[in-house]
């Protein structure tokens, strides 16, 4: 519904009725009703603080997930993905600020810097799951 009033919201002819609170009268597109739009500096500051808290929660959660993966406590990439999804879902108001990618790799193979071709596997081990 606010999209109908987008141009009026962007206009600068708001009247200050109380310190920090501005209002504007806007007729409906068909002219049958008049809406009173209000905006508050304190409300805007509160919304910004709430958004910042959601972003901080996501950052802390991602740091915890990364630490768990680095220490070896979180080994399953699917479980990591679920944890990341749950974290972003619980803090959806701040999730738009993030683009998260998870990468999985074997710590042993990365430490040796070699690729496994399967030639060094014991007999009967296909390397699958």
Order of alpha helices (4+ residues) and beta strands (2+ residues): alpha-beta-beta-beta-alpha-alpha-alpha-alpha
